[in-house]
Amino acid sequence: MSKRKISLILALILLVSILPTRAAAILREEAPPAADEAAGASAQEAPEEEGKEDDTAAGNLLAGKTVSILGDSISTFKNYSNWRASRYTNYNISRGKSYYYNGRYGMHVEDTWWYQLIEDLGLRLLVNNSWSGSTFYGTRAKTTGAFDRRCLDLHDNTGSNAGEEPDIIIVYLGTNDFTHFREDLGTAEIDYDALFPVDDEGTVTYARPTTALEAAAVCLHKISDRYPNAELYMIELPQRGDADEAMLSALKEFDSGLAAVAEHFDTVFIPLYDSVITVETAAKYYADKRIHPNRLGMDVITEAVKNAILTHTAWETDPYQTVALDLMAVEADYGANRLVRRGDPFSCTLKAAAEGDVLAAVTMDGEDITDEVWADGKITIPAVTGDVTIMAWVNLPEETDK
């Protein structure tokens, strides 16, 4: 009779400095309270938390900055888009072009990637020009293509914020181009001079794009010209749950083309293709197991965008550091890199991916705090005061040879 004990080590190195106010809410086990869906409610009217600390006083100069979003169904939520910002946006979003709404897939507005982003960074949503079916190009450019008019409808011209311009613009499009118009995606070899001809007086005109990547270039050119003071970000398309090898190859090529277009216009390109969202993990991160994120999937997008903004923004911020995950035979209740702030709480639930018990060792500033923070499969640190290192492994059950 022999015994075999195998320990598979998961190294989670967490460099900890500061954590956004709602970071703990990202690791939620229950759905948040229902969002207010009063007719006509807009995201810039989201209520402030009573007694919430003034992030500006803490040195976060991002607090109060405005953000506008140009997106598709992944970025929608019913009644939380400022659809009054323009007649064109009003026409589309007011016709019910929101994929997400209160209670669908058990989700609420607080679960969306953009709502988490504005809460975590203290931003203020100006315009969410997102609706289901949106594309960069497509054959229905007048109704779905963003390159024509919608990319210019990212400022607020209604109510008390009349005429206000966005400080940050985030573009998250391309999924519907890839899904419905794959033959029109194009390549990264774009003739920008032909796409943006300049007349003798120096006026730029726009040739009509013939591919999705050309339409993306027109979008970024128009946005950069119309909103010259805004920081511009574009989100990469993650892997899909319905993809085979050929589709993944095409998606990777399309993403590479989007990255090239973003680089041409000095736009920060936010990587997602190589995130924890893969064909194999689609059921965990997609509500429809295909392309529409559930709460965990939204968390992954939130952290990617937040990390990009805090890394590239010109606005002075406190130093943020990343919580890096390397999951091997252990699953966490979230799978994205994290950004944390000194003095705030941190929690994480670990679950064995194979049969066996999860064991863990936790240190903070080199001191072993395992007994104080690790219990029942969950790590709970009331206040992070230094660098944290978590090691977790699966202790496989003993086997007996017969």
Buried (B, 14 or more C-beta within 10 A) or exposed (E): EEEEEEEBEBBBBBBBBBBBBBBBBBBBEEBEEEBEBEEEBBBBBBEEEEEEEEBEEBEBBBBEBBBBBBBBBBBBBBBBBBBBBBEBBBEBBEEEBBBBBBEBBEBBBBBBBBBBBBBBBBBBBBBBBBBBBBBBBBEEBEBBBBBBBBBBBBBBBBEEBEEBBBBBBBBBBBBBBBBBBEEBBBEBEBEEEEBBEEEEEEEEEBEEBEBBBBBBBBBBBBBBEBBEEBBBBBBBBBBBBEBEEEBBEBBBEBBBBBBBBBEBBEBBBBBBBEBBBBBEBBEBBBBBBEBBBBBBBBBBBBBBBBBBBBEEBEBEBBEBBBBEBEBEBBBBBBBBBBBBBBEBEBBBBBEBBEEBEBBBEBBBEEEEBBEEBBEEBBBBBEEBEEBBBBBBBBBBEEEEEE
